[in-house]
Amino acid sequence: MNTEQAQQQVQLLTIDDDHAGQRIDNFLLTTLKGVPKSMIYRIVRKGEVRVNKKRIKPEYKLQMDDIVRVPPVRVAERDERKAPSAGLHRVSQLKDRIVYEDKFLIVLNKPAGIAVHGGSGVDYGVIEALRVLYPEQKFLELVHRLDKDTSGVLLIAKKRSALKHMHDQLRFKKMQKDYQALVRGAWQSHEKVIKAPLLKITLKSGERIVRVNKEGKPSETRFKILQRYDGCTLVQASPVTGRTHQIRVHCQYAGHPIACDDKYSEQKFDDSMRVLGLNRLFLHAAQLKFIHPDTDEYMTVQAPLDENLQQLLTKLKRV
């Protein structure tokens, strides 16, 4: 399939917790990178964009589990993009990182440094790469997301029914996500739950970050100490809500930023970790517990720490 053909497909996007409350026009501006604002308002006004099969106005606020129909859009800027080749090393290595697969789901141990989807200057991400690797698969959609620099368990649905089933679990908090993070300093034993509202803001530079702010969305993360080291702690972080950068900002808020977090960490601590060989954010989605969308079986899937993270831990002094 060439790039022009790829742009001629209708997309059906299910709204998750992180996009609920966002205006449809703003959602489309971020989803359709490179598409002029005038064109976005035109396709909304003409009824080509639909929510739950109904016409909407540009100021419509998205709700959890809304299904948004995004029409095919031709834009010269987008046509210049190259679809990922199945022969590319970065794309082909994803096949080796699949930890579980059946007719309904793919569970991937996502490598750090690759986005889950294209956009914001990124030509392609995990989902685009998987569509190249699975050309016969008519339906492939992300169940949830991970930050570009975060590694670990990522769920991809192979059927629309599976996607809806998994989104229902996320909505009703029936899915448990357990991350591992190496943070600065000695995490306090009594610090087991952090509830701090999170607000997305855009800096003058255009960079988007998240801050603890009373005007933000309610957010909760549960923490457990896995291992203490000299000058740092390996913790398990289990987010109850699913906000952007939630674990990273909650760790910073607690006074224990995650190692080599380019947005929220501390230079001196990061430098000490880089000397030991760490060259990426130490945040890894280690485990996911969920109900299988077909069998209703309670499943636990795990992704081992990448070798470079394991090697770093062997260099640290346990206390």
N, C-alpha and C positions, 0 to 999 in steps of 0.2 A: 504494500500500500504506500503510495507516495504522500508527500506532505499535504498537497492540495486535497487529495481524497480524504485524508484524515480529518481535515477541517469541515468536511461535508456531513459529519455524523451528528445526530442529535444526542446531547448528553442529558442523563437523568441523575441529578445529584441529590443525595439525602442530607439534610441539614443536621449537624451534630451540635453538641453542647456548646462548642466554642463559637459557632456562628449564629446561634439562637439570639434573637434580639437585634441583629444587624439589618439595616435597610437593604432591600433587594438591589437597588442601584449600586450601592457600595460593594455588595457581595459580587456583583457581576464585574465591576471594575477590577477587582483583584483576581477573579476567576479567569476573565478573558484578557490576559495581558496583551497590551499593544492595541486594544480596540478603543477607538475614540469614544469619548463620553457621549457625543451627539448620536453615534450609532447605537450605543446601549439604550439611550432613552427612546430611540426610534423603534427598536425591536420590542421594547416593553410596551410602548404605546400601541403598536400594531398587533399586540397579543401573541407575538411569537415566543415570548417568555411566559411560562405558566407555572403556577404553584398549585400543586394538587389538582392539576388539570383545569385550573380556573385562571382567568385574566386577573392581573393585579396592577396596582399603581406603583410608580417608582419609590414612593415613600413607605410601601408595605414593609413591615418588620417581620423577619423570618421567625418561624417557630420550630422548636425541636421536632425532628422527623418529617418536616415539610419535604416534599419531593419537587425539586425545581427542574423544569424543562428548559434547557439552554439550547437554542437553535444553532445550526451550523453558521459560522461567520467567516467570510473571506476577508483577510487583511494581508496586504503585501508584506508587512513586517513579519507576520507570523509564518508566511510561506517560505521565508528565507531560512527558517530553522531547519535543522537536520534531525530526522528521527534517529534514535540510537540504533546502531548496527548490532545485530546479534553476535557478531564476531568480536566486538570490542571487549577487551579484557574486563573492564569494570562491569559490563552488562553480563557477560557469560559467567563471571564468578558468583553472581547472585544465585545461579542454579545450585552451586555447591553449598550455599548457605541456607537451603530449605531444610528445616528441621522436622516438618510434618506436612503431609499433603493428602487430601482425599478429593471426592467429587464436589465438595462444598467449600473447602477452605485450603489456603496455603498459609503456613506459618514460616516466616522468614526470620533469620538472625541478621537483621540489617547491619551492614557495616557503617561505621562512623564516616562522615564526609560526603555522603550522598543523600540528597533530599528525597522525601517520599514522593513528591510530584514536581513537575516542571513549573516554572514561573519565577518572577522576581529575578530575571537575568539568568535563570537556570534552564538550559534547553530541555533537559529530561530528568526524571527522577525514577524511583523504584517502580512505580506503577507503569510508566511508559516503557521501561526496560522489560518488565514482565510481559507486557502485551506483545513485545517483539519476540520474546522467548516462547510465548504461547500463542502463535498466530491462529490456531484453530479454536481458541477459547473465545466465545462470543461475549462473555461477561467477566470482567475483572475489575473490582473496585476495592479501595482501601476501606477497612473497617474503622480504623483510627489512624492517628499520625504520631510520628516521632520527630523531634528536632533533627535537623541535618547532622549535627555533631554528636547526636546520641545514637548508640548502637543497641542491638537487642531485638526482642520479640516484637514482630509486626504481623498483624493479621490482614489477610486479603481474602475477600469473598469471591467465589466462583459462580454464585447464583444470586439473583436478586432476593430470593426468599431467605437465603443465608445472611445477606447483608442486613435485612430488616430485623431478623431474629437477633443478630449480634448488637444492632443499634438499640433494640429494646432492652437488652441486658445492660448496656452502657447507661441508658436513660434511667433504669430502675436500680442502678448500682449493684448488679448481680455479677459483674466481672471484677476480679481483683488483679491489679497490676502491682508487681513488686520490682522496684529498681534497686540497683546498687550504686552508691556514690561515695567517692573519697572526698572528705571535706576537711577544711582547715581546723586545727585545734582539737581539744578534747570535748566531744559532744557530751552534754550533761545527761545523766541517766534519767532524770525526771522529765526531760523534754521529749515526751512521747507523741504529742499531737500539736500541730501548729494550725491554728485557724486564723488566717489573715486575708482580707479581701484584696483581690488583685485587679489592677487597672492598666489597660494598654495605653501607652502614650507615644507620641511621635516627637523626637527631638528636632531642633532647628536644622540639624544635619540631614534629616530625613530618616534617620535610623529609628526603628521601632523597638521599644523596650517595654518591660512590665514592671510596675512598682506596687508595693503595698500601699493601699489608699482606701480610706473609708468609703469613697464613692465607687469602689470597684466591685467586682462580683464575688460573692461568698466562696471561699476556697479552703480546703482542708487536706492536710497530708499527715499520715501517721509514720512515725520513725521508730527504728529499732537498731541498737548498736550490734554490729556483726563482729568487729575487731578493732581494738585500740592500737594505735601506733604512736611512736614518738613524733609529736607535732601534728598529727592528723588522725582521723577516725573513718573507718569503713562503715557506712550505715546502710540499712535497708529503708527505702522510702516508698510508701504505698499511698498514692494519691486517691482520695475519696471523690474529689471533683476532678474535672479534666481541663483546667485552664492552660493557656499558652505559658510556657516556661515556669509552670507552677513549682516543681521541685527545686529548680535552680534559684528562684526568687525566695522561696520559703527558707532554703538553706542560708542564703545571704541574710535574710531577715533575722535568723537565729544567731547570726554572728559567725557562721561556719560555711563560707562559700565553697562551692565545688571546685576541685583542682582544674586549672586550665580552662575556666569558663571565661571566654573573651568578652562577655557582656557584664558579668556580675561578680567576678572573682577579684583577688587581691594580688598585685604584681609580685611582691616579695615571696609569697607562698607559691605562686605559679612558677617563678624562677627556680625555686628549690626543687620543684617536681620535674621541671624540664631538664635540670642537671642529671636527674636520675633516669632520663629517657622518655618522659611522658610528653607526647606531642599532640594530644587531643583532650577534649572534655572527658573527665572520668565520670560519666553517667551512662549506665547500661540497664536496659530493660531485661531483667534476668528471668522473670517468671510471669506467667499469665494463667489465671484460672477462670474458666468459663463453661457454659453449658453448650454442648455440641448442637448445632441448629437442626440436625436430622435425627440423631439418636437420643437426644436429651441426656446424654451421658455427661457427668461432670468431669472435665478434662483439665489437666495441668500440663502446660508446655514450658520448656526451659531452654534458655540460650546461654551457653557457657561464656564466661568473660573472654574477650579477645586476648591473644597471647601477649601482646604488649602491655595490657593492663595486669595480667597475671605476673609478668616479669617484674613490673614495678613493685607489686606487693611483696615479692620475695626480697627486694632491696631495702624495704622499710623495717625498722626495729619495732618489734611487738612490745607492748607494755601491759 
